[in-house]
Amino acid sequence: MANERTLIRSGVVITVDKSLGDFERADVLVEDGLIAAVGPNLPVEDTHIIDASKMIVLPGLIDTHRHTWQSVLRGIASDWTLGQYFERIRAGLPAAYRPQDVYAANLLGALEALDSGITTMLDWSHIMNSPDHADEAVRGLRETGMRAVFAHGTPSDPPAEWYFQSIRPHPDDVRRLRAEQFAANDGLVTLAMAIRGADFSTMDITRADLQLARELDLRVTMHIGGGLRGGQAHSIERMHEAGLLGPDMTYVHCNCCADHELRLMAESGGTASVSARVEMQMGHGMPATGRLVAAGVRPSLSVDIVTSSGGNLFDEMRTALQMERALQNHAAMEQGHQAERLELTAKDALEFATIEGARTCGLEDRVGSITPGKQADLILLRRDRLNLTPLNHPWGSVVLAAGPGNVDTILVDGSIVKQDGRLINCDLDRVYRLANETRDHLFTAAGIPPGAMPVDVSVAG
């Protein structure tokens, strides 16, 4: 329980706190849900002991952009382009989503994230077809026991009205949610706004949506610079000229944004979220990881969608890192030489997935590092496994070799939610049943026979 004293004993501890550094062997004391102390041989009695002698202890991972409502459509877009994704999912299936379908999808997707070591996730929820859809999305997140940011978006249907220079303002139901469910900002689940931004709505609507968010004291997150259309929009430059940029804004993707726009983002204190796997597959453009860093923005990482990629951040960390290294190495060879050193390190990638994720969500004072006084969101990775033995480079091993199968124990807000490799206090059979029932309903609505294994699904509009 969160109000108990828990001592995580004798682990390899990666704090992601520059003032503390890392420990080859140390303890982490948790009291009343908070990290109370970090260090070797802490003299503590009357505590619940977790033996971490065969573990790596690190902050919980943070996913800063996931369309969790699509979790029940897992894998369906494995061979789709960005255009096919918009046509078949964004313009095809959303109208069939009932509130209970959003609940089932959020419950499934959030538990999937949690099980893989993601203790905080921003749910970018653009399936807000009614207030009931919003309430059920929030209910699904809360039931998992994970930390989450519910980023309230727009309806997805009809897309022609809500996207592509939309003149419809953000749904006013966000006011109700703020007043009734999120009056304070201190819960495990907090509120943000997922706005269209200047790539997908007019500048007048972008201005109005930002004014609404700032009136309600909510952070905003928006898709920017993804694909050819995003690169042509010059949205960050136009928002800068309109005086709209600020530190409360997160920009998702940024692949085709110009370098000077990334510098404008940095100068205004904005944050970024990179989804390297989806961006490369679907044609958003090359991940902007290195260009963001060069401009002064240390990005966070995100899964985006599980319709075409796995739902864990280990794969995202290594993909973002190795793709940037490939770009650096290719540029050096184009100039007739080999790169003398790698610009981005494994340490950078793990920071992107932890403390930079916390900063992107506005939670850096609560989570993202193993720092006394912060909430105890922690994951313990088994290092007595073939993929991590012997452990010679903890940061590199976590980023480039570890995976969800190494996640043994998870604490959120000091409470143990996964132990001995299994989620606890969770009826997974019920989760699976609801997920399959929702999938069958949606496929039936799309004209896909129940039990079919579609390869080239063409969803009827």
N, C-alpha and C positions, 0 to 999 in steps of 0.2 A: 504494500500500500504506500501511497505517496507520503503519509505522515509518519512512516517508520524510518529508522536509520538503517541504511544499507551501505555496506562496505564492499566495494569491488576490489578484490585483493590480488596483488602481484601480477598485474597485466602489463603488456607493452602498451604504453599510453601515448597516443598522438593527440595533443591538446588542441592544435590549430590556434593556439594563443601564443603570439610571438614573445610575450613577456614571461611565459612559463616554460616554453620549449617542450620537448618530448622526453619520455622516460623509457629506458630499457626495461625497468621493472618498478612499478609504483602502484599505489592504491588511489581510489577515488571514493570519497565519502559523500553520501547523499543524505540530506536531512530535510524533511518536510517538503520534498519535491525539488529541492535546490541542491546544486553542487556546493558542498560545504568546505571541502579541502581536497587537494591533489598533492601527492608526494609519496616517497618511499616510506614504508613501515610506519604508517599512521597509527598512533597509540589510541585505539578506539575499542571500547568494550560494549557489550549489550547491543549488538547490531546483527542484522541479517547479513550473512557473509555470502558473496558470490565469488567462487574460485575462478579467477581469470588468469591463472598461471599458464594456461595454454591458449590465451586469447590476445587479440589486439583490441584495445578499447579506444573508441574515437567518437566524435560527435555524430549524432544522427544525420543522415543525408537529407538534403532539401531540394525538392523538385519545384521549380518556380513557374511551371506552365504545363498543365495537362487538361485535356478535354475529357474529363473522367466519364462523362455521359456516353462516350463511345466504347467503353470497355466491353460491353456485351457484343460488339461488332468486331471483336478481336481477330486480327489477321486477314480480314476480308479485303484490305487494300494492299496486300503484299506485293502485287505487281502493277499497281496503278500509278499513273502520273498525277501531278497536282490538279490538272484539269479534270481527270476522271474522278478524283476524290471529291472535288466540288460538285460535279454533276451527279454522282451516285450517292454520296452521303450527305453533303451539305444541302443539296437541292432535292434529294429524293426521300430520305427516311425521317427527317425530324418531325414532320407533321404527324407521323404515326406514334410518336412518343407520348405515352400517358404519364401522369405524375408518378405512378408506381414504377414505371420503367426507368425513370430518372433515379428514383430511390435505389432500385436494384443495381443499376449500373454504377452509381456512386459508391454503394456499399462494396460491391465487387472490386472496383478499381482502386479504392482507397485501401482496402485490405491487401490487395496485390502489392501496392506500393509499400505499405507498412511491413509486410512480410519480407520484402527485399532489403530492408534497412532504411527506408525513407521515413523519417519521423515527422517531417513537415512537408505538406504538398499544397501548392496553389491550384485550386480547381477553377480552370478558366471555362465558365459555364455559359455558353451561348446556346442554350436550349430552354430559355426562359419563356415558354409559350403561355404561361399563366402563373399567377401567384402560387398555386398549388405545386407547380413544377419546381419553383424556387424552394418552397418549404420542404418538399420531399428530397431535394438535392442536399439541403442542409442536414436533414435527419439522417441520411445515409452517411454523411461525413462524421457526424457526431457519434453515431453508434460504433464506429471503429475504435475510438479511443486515441486516434492519432491527432497530431496538431495539424490544422488546416487553415488555409485562407480561402474563403468562398468568394470568388471574383464573379459577381453578378453581371451577366451579360444581357444580350438581347434575344428575342426569338430568332430561330433559324429559318422560319418559313413565313412568308415567301422571301427567298433570298434577294430578289430584285428590289424589294422595298427596304431591306435592312442592310444591304451591302451595295457596293458599286455606286459611290457618291450618294449615299442615302440622305434623305432630308427628314427622316424620322428621328426624334430625340430618344435618348435612352429611356427605357420604361420607368415610369415614376414609382413603380412598386418597390424600388430600392429604398425609398423613404420609409415605407412600412417596415421593411426588414431592419433598417437601422433603428427605428423606434421600438419595435416589438421584440426582436431577437438579438440585436447587437448594440444595445444602448451603451455598453462598455466595451473597451478594446482588450480586456484582460482574459478572455476565455480561451479554451483550447482551439475553438473555431472562431475566427474573426472574419470581418467583412472587407471587401475591396470592390472596385468596379472594373469590369472588363469592357472597355469602350472600343468602338470601331476605329477611332482615330482618323487622321486625314487620308490614309490609304483607302478607306472604305466609306467615309461620309464626307459631307461638305465641310468647309472650314467653319461655317456658322454652327453646324451641329457639333463639330469637335469642340468649339469654344463653349457651347451650352453644356455639353456633357462634362467637360472639365470643371465648369463653374458649379455644376451639381455635385460632383465629387468633392470639391473643395468646400462647398457649403456643408456637406455631411462629414467632413474630415476623413475622407477615404482616399487611400492610394488608388492609382489607376494603372492598368496594364493594357497594352494594345499591340496588335501585329503591325510591323513596319518593315518595308523594304524586302519583302519576300517575293521572289520571282520577277519576271519582266515588268509586270504592271507596277509592282512596288518600287522597282528601281527608277521607273519613269516619273513617279509621283513627287519625289523630293519632299516628302512630308515633314521631315524634321526641319528642314530649311524653312518651309512655309510656316510651320508652327512657331519657329523662332521669330520670323518676321512679324507674326501676329502677337508676339509677346506671351506665348502660352507655355513655354517650356518651364519645368521645375523639378525639384528633387523628389517629388511625389509620383513621378512617372517612370514606368518600366516599359522598355521597348523590346518586343519579342521578334527574334530572327535577325533583322538588320543586314541580311546578306548583300543586298544591292544598294544599300545606303552609301553615299559618297563619303570619303574620309573626312571632309570638312563637316559633314553632318554628325559624324561620330564625335568629333571634337566639340561641337555645339552641345551634344548630349552630355559629354563629360563636364563642360564648363557650367552647365545648369544643374549638375548633381544627379542626373538621371542614371538609371540602372538598366541592365540588359539581360536577356535570357536567350541562350543558344540551344538549339535542338539539332545537333549535328547530323544524327542518323536520318531523321525525317527530311531535313533540308537537302541533304545530298540525294536521297532517293527521289523526292518529289519535284525537284527542280526549283527550289527556292533560290539556289545559287550556292557558291562555296561558303561554308560556315565563316562567320566574321570574327571568330575568336581572337586571332592574332591582331587583326586590324583594330578591334575594340581595345585590346590591351595597349597597343601603340598610341591610341587616341586618348588614353587615360581612363578607360572604363574596364574594370575587372568584372567580367561577366559571370552570371550564374548559369546553371545548366537545367535542362528540362527534357522530359520524355515526349511531350506534345500529344501524340496519339498512339494507342496500341493497335490500331487497325493495320499498321504496317511496321511496327517495331516492338521489341520487348519492353516491359514496363519497369526496368530497373535502371539505376543511375551508374552502376559499375560499367555497363556497356557504354553509357553516354560519356562518362569520364574518359575512357580510353579512346573512343571514337573521336571526340573533340580534340584530344591531345595529339593523337597520331595523324589525324587529318591536317592539323596545323603544321606538324613536323613534315608531312609529305609536301605541303605547299612550300615550306622553307627550303627543304632539300631540292625540290624541283627548281625553285628560283635560283639557287646557287649553281646547279648544274647548267641551267640556261646561260649563266654568266661564265661557264667554263671552269668551275672549281667545285669542291665539296664544301659543305657547311662546316665551319670550324667548331661550332658548339650549337646545341639545341636551345632555341630561345625560350620555349615553354618547358617547364619541368613537371614531374609527377606531383610535386608539392603544389604547384599552381592549380593543377586539375582538381586535387582534393579540396583546396580552398574554394574553388568555384562551386563545388558540390556541397559546401558546408557554410563557412562564414559569409561568402559572397551571396549564397542563396538566402541566408538570413537577412542580409542587408537589402537584397532585392525585395523581400517581403516586408521590410520595415520592422524586422524582429531581431536585429543584431544585438540589442540589449538583453534579449531573453535566451537566445539559442545560437547555435552555429559554432561554438567552441566549448572546450571543457575548461570553463573559467569559474572559480568560486563566485557564487551569487547568481549565476545563471540557472535557468531551469534545467533539470537533469534529463535531457533528451540524449540518450547514449545508445550505441550499438557495440556489441562484442562479437568479433569475428574469430572463428576457430582457426588457429594457425597450425594445429596438428593435423593437417590435411595434406594430401600429396601436392596440391597446387601452391601451398605456402610454406613448405618445409624443404630446406632450412630457411629461416627468415633472416635474410641478409640486408634488406633495404625496405623497412616497413612502409614508407610512403609509396615507393615504386610497386611493392607487392600488392598493396591495397588497390591502387589505381589500375595496374596493368595485368594483374593475375587473379585477384579475388572476385567473387561473385555471390549472388544470393545464397548459394549453398553453404557458404561460410558463415552466414548470419545465424548465430546461436541464440543470443539474448538481446532484447531490446527494452529500454526504459523510455517512457514518455511522461514528462512531468513527474519523474520519480517513481512512477508505477511500472511494474514489470508487465509487458504486454506480449512478449515472446520469450519462451524459456525452453532450453534443450532443443532448439530448432523448431519449435511449434508455437503458433499463436495460441494464446490462452483466453478463456472466457469468450470463445467465439464458436458459434454453431455453423461450421463450414458447410455441412450438408444443406442447411437452409439457404445459405448464400448461393451455392451451386444450383439449387432448385429454382430460386428466383431468377438467377441469371439465364438459365436455359429457357424458362417460361417467357421471359422478356425477349430473348433472341427469337424464339419461335413466333411470338406475336409480331415482331418487327419484320421478320422474313416473310410471314404470311401477308402482311400488308404490302410488301414489296413484290409479291408474286413469286417468291422463292419457295419451292416445296419444302415442307418440314423434313429435316434430316438430310437435306442436300448438302453437298460439299462444293459450293460454287467456286469456279476458277475465274471465269470472266462474268461476274455478276453485272447485269445491266438493270439498275433499279428504275422502275417506271416512275416518271415524275407526276 
